[in-house]
Amino acid sequence: MREQLESSLRAMLSLTFGRFWIIPLDIYQVGIRPLLFSGFKADPELLHQQTLRMLSLLDQSGDRPGGRWTQERLQQSLCLTNVRLEQTLWGLKFPNPVGLAAGFDKDGVAAGIWEVLGFGFAELGTVTFQAQSGNPRPRLFRLMRDRAALNRMGFNNQGADAMAKRLSSVSGQESVVSDQETTGNGQRTTGKIPIGINLGKSKITPLEKAATDYLGSFRLLKNLGDYFVVNVSSPNTVGLRSLQSSDQLSLILEQLQQENQGQKPIFVKIAPDLEWEAIADVLYIAQNYHLAGIIATNTTISRDNLKTQVIEATGKDVREEAGGISGAPLRDRSTAVIRFIWQQTQGQLPIIGVGGIFTAADAWEKITAGASLIQVYTGWIYEGPWMVRRILEGLLQKLEERGLTSISEAIGIDS
Ligand SMILES: Cc1cc2nc3c(=O)[nH]c(=O)nc-3n(C[C@H](O)[C@H](O)[C@H](O)COP(=O)(O)O)c2cc1C
């Protein structure tokens, strides 16, 4: 079964990445995507699971000739290395500024594959202390006309302990290959790109015990990630976003930083729907607790300016469906939040910008508004695996046009 899967994967990849890699746009966007999105009328979550299973298999097969061959083809086709895109932040070396956003690899089942696909870093999770199955299905929908997604997954994941076991077994097998593996107290892990771990609150844990829940996950995982994210911004766990308030956030960060002892960079990921005043409060807390930065933003609960009226799969009005919107409709709000943070902190608090990035122009807008790094999720689904490389090529072109020598010089220049 495994061999069969591997050989069909190889055949598919040699077709899409081998002979025809010069016209990648045609193959994914004209061929594969229409088939995946509409031809099979498949449930988006099922497609996601199958993709992840394939990537996990590919990740694990790197020490076999077939697996190695496939990974090399992918790398040749999808990766772009250029010293002008590199940055060292928090003692970590980022080969490029485009990362995978949280939510795609919630359990870290394909943690080693993201660098092969061209990403400069990847964020695993959200993982919670308790394993949990998430909200009832269907819970992930595509809004094709809006180039968006609506999800209410509800932190479905196998729990922090399972992730810790998985990541430590990988790090046990792998030799030490990167600079950052020797930094801090970390015995981390697989490859050459920084790996973040995004932590959430377990559904069964009451809000007043949230700090203990985050702390439990952090204790299990602290040696296995390069940076950590306190996710208090998902709209899909009841009451979670109330943890963005000063009192609640302080309680969580107090405990985490005490356990952390300055070893790992810790971020807070915020919602795009916060009022400016509430964001300013988070910034104050972030600086007080010596956070490494802010991840802006999570999905939005706003349904403004959507072309989609009805969710086809349920027949219900999009305003009646619970969940967060990601993709193009989120882009401008997320950029505005980034710009606000940059201005409020005079560029002193690093920002990882995420929300509605599809093109190099979108990425450039986020970086010049103040983001040191960016992340993608929905755009990658719509645009396909060549998106990262296209963005990187476009960023290099923008640097050229603006007479800049490195991406770090572009951060916040239009804010
Ligand atoms: C299906 C799905 C699941 C997600 N799950 C998580 C998650 O578990 N934790 C998290 O912090 N963000 C999660 N996100 C939010 C993304 O990380 C990102 O912040 C948001 O989608 C905006 O980026 P995008 O427009 O590029 O998708 C999820 C997004 C989607 C579409």
The ligand as an SDF file (V2000), in Angstrom:
LIG
                    3D

 31 33  0  0  0  0  0  0  0  0999 V2000
   -8.5710   25.7130    7.5080 C   0  0  0  0  0  0  0  0  0  0  0  0
   -7.8190   26.6840    8.3560 C   0  0  0  0  0  0  0  0  0  0  0  0
   -7.3910   26.2840    9.6170 C   0  0  0  0  0  0  0  0  0  0  0  0
   -6.6810   27.1760   10.4160 C   0  0  0  0  0  0  0  0  0  0  0  0
   -6.2520   26.7560   11.6360 N   0  0  0  0  0  0  0  0  0  0  0  0
   -5.5120   27.5910   12.4030 C   0  0  0  0  0  0  0  0  0  0  0  0
   -4.9900   27.1560   13.6340 C   0  0  0  0  0  0  0  0  0  0  0  0
   -5.1490   26.0060   14.0410 O   0  0  0  0  0  0  0  0  0  0  0  0
   -4.2860   28.0590   14.3840 N   0  0  0  0  0  0  0  0  0  0  0  0
   -4.0490   29.3440   13.9600 C   0  0  0  0  0  0  0  0  0  0  0  0
   -3.3920   30.1100   14.6650 O   0  0  0  0  0  0  0  0  0  0  0  0
   -4.5310   29.7660   12.7680 N   0  0  0  0  0  0  0  0  0  0  0  0
   -5.2390   28.9260   11.9960 C   0  0  0  0  0  0  0  0  0  0  0  0
   -5.7080   29.3590   10.7870 N   0  0  0  0  0  0  0  0  0  0  0  0
   -5.4720   30.7700   10.3850 C   0  0  0  0  0  0  0  0  0  0  0  0
   -4.2370   30.9270    9.5070 C   0  0  0  0  0  0  0  0  0  0  0  0
   -3.0670   30.5460   10.1830 O   0  0  0  0  0  0  0  0  0  0  0  0
   -4.1020   32.3860    9.0520 C   0  0  0  0  0  0  0  0  0  0  0  0
   -3.8780   33.2000   10.1820 O   0  0  0  0  0  0  0  0  0  0  0  0
   -5.3470   32.8900    8.3250 C   0  0  0  0  0  0  0  0  0  0  0  0
   -5.9020   31.8760    7.5320 O   0  0  0  0  0  0  0  0  0  0  0  0
   -5.0270   34.0750    7.4230 C   0  0  0  0  0  0  0  0  0  0  0  0
   -4.1050   33.7290    6.4330 O   0  0  0  0  0  0  0  0  0  0  0  0
   -4.5180   33.3360    4.9340 P   0  0  0  0  0  0  0  0  0  0  0  0
   -5.4450   34.4050    4.4330 O   0  0  0  0  0  0  0  0  0  0  0  0
   -3.2070   33.2680    4.1720 O   0  0  0  0  0  0  0  0  0  0  0  0
   -5.1830   32.0170    5.0110 O   0  0  0  0  0  0  0  0  0  0  0  0
   -6.4160   28.4930    9.9560 C   0  0  0  0  0  0  0  0  0  0  0  0
   -6.8490   28.8770    8.6850 C   0  0  0  0  0  0  0  0  0  0  0  0
   -7.5380   27.9950    7.8810 C   0  0  0  0  0  0  0  0  0  0  0  0
   -7.9760   28.4420    6.5060 C   0  0  0  0  0  0  0  0  0  0  0  0
  1  2  1  0
  2  3  1  0
  2 30  2  0
  3  4  2  0
  4  5  1  0
  4 28  1  0
  5  6  2  0
  6  7  1  0
  6 13  1  0
  7  8  2  0
  7  9  1  0
  9 10  1  0
 10 11  2  0
 10 12  1  0
 12 13  2  0
 13 14  1  0
 14 15  1  0
 14 28  1  0
 15 16  1  0
 16 17  1  0
 16 18  1  0
 18 19  1  0
 18 20  1  0
 20 21  1  0
 20 22  1  0
 22 23  1  0
 23 24  1  0
 24 25  2  0
 24 26  1  0
 24 27  1  0
 28 29  2  0
 29 30  1  0
 30 31  1  0
M  END
$$$$
